[in-house]
Amino acid sequence: MLTQLDGILSRRGMSSPIEWSMPSAARGRAALLVAEHRASGQEIVRNPHLAEDWANFAVRTPNLLAAVQAVLGPDIAVENTFLVMKWPGRSFEIPWHQDGIDARLELHPDRSLSAWLAITDATVANGCLHVAPGSQRLGYLPVKKEASTGAERGQADQAHGFTPDTTTPVPLRAGCAVLMDSRLVHRSGTNTSDGARIGLNVRYTAPDGIVRRDATSPSVVPISGTGW
Ligand SMILES: O=C(O)CCC(=O)C(=O)O
C-alpha cells in the first residue's frame, strides 16, 4: 500500500522495466543516431520529439503510453524530451538531479512522471542511470541556480549525502524503459565502454501537472485523451 509520501509509482519511486520497443528496433535506431552524430560528438539533443519522427513515435509507443496512463490517467502530454548520447572515450556525466523541477519549471509530482528509454543497452560500464530509491520522499530539493553541465534539470544544489551505498544502478536492455517519480534523485556516469550509450528521457504530464513553467518553453504536446 503506497502512502502519499511514497508518490504515485512505488516506495522506491520508480517502476521498471517497461518494454517500449523490440530490442532489435531500438538498436537499429541507435545505429542511425550513431551514424548521424558520431562525427560531431554531439551529446545532447533537446526535444527531439518536436522535430524527429522516430522520437515522436517513441514517446507514443502503446506499451509505454499504457504504463504512463495507468498512473496518470487518460490525458497525457509530453512536456519535454532530452536525448543523451555518451560516446566512448569521453568524460561526460549527468549530475544528481530531479526531473520535475528546474529554474524554469515545476511539475506536480502526483500528476507527472518521467521515463528514461534505453535506445542502446545501458550498463554500469557505459553510463546507465543511478537512482536514489525512495528519494522522492524528500520532496523537491533546492535547485542549483546556474546552468548545469548538460542536465538542465533540477540539479540538486548539494550532494545531499547520496553515496553508492544509498543509490543503485539501473541497467536496462535496449528497448526497455524505467518510469521515475518526478522527484526521484538520479544521475548517470561516464561511458567507460567501447560503444555508444544512448537514451531518451521523456517528461510526461497530465493536464494539471504543470505548476510553474516559463514562457520560453516549447509547447506541451498532448498525445492522448480529450481533456486538453
Ligand atoms: O541519459 C542520461 O544519462 C541521463 C539523463 C537524465 O537523467 C535526464 O535527462 O533527466
The ligand as an SDF file (V2000), in Angstrom:
LIG
                    3D

 10  9  0  0  0  0  0  0  0  0999 V2000
   20.7250    9.8920  -20.1580 O   0  0  0  0  0  0  0  0  0  0  0  0
   21.3210   10.1160  -19.1110 C   0  0  0  0  0  0  0  0  0  0  0  0
   22.4450    9.7110  -18.9140 O   0  0  0  0  0  0  0  0  0  0  0  0
   20.6520   10.8830  -18.0040 C   0  0  0  0  0  0  0  0  0  0  0  0
   19.5080   11.7010  -18.4800 C   0  0  0  0  0  0  0  0  0  0  0  0
   18.7120   12.2830  -17.3780 C   0  0  0  0  0  0  0  0  0  0  0  0
   18.8680   11.9760  -16.2310 O   0  0  0  0  0  0  0  0  0  0  0  0
   17.7000   13.2760  -17.7140 C   0  0  0  0  0  0  0  0  0  0  0  0
   17.5540   13.6400  -18.8790 O   0  0  0  0  0  0  0  0  0  0  0  0
   16.9980   13.7140  -16.7760 O   0  0  0  0  0  0  0  0  0  0  0  0
  1  2  2  0
  2  3  1  0
  2  4  1  0
  4  5  1  0
  5  6  1  0
  6  7  2  0
  6  8  1  0
  8  9  2  0
  8 10  1  0
M  END
$$$$
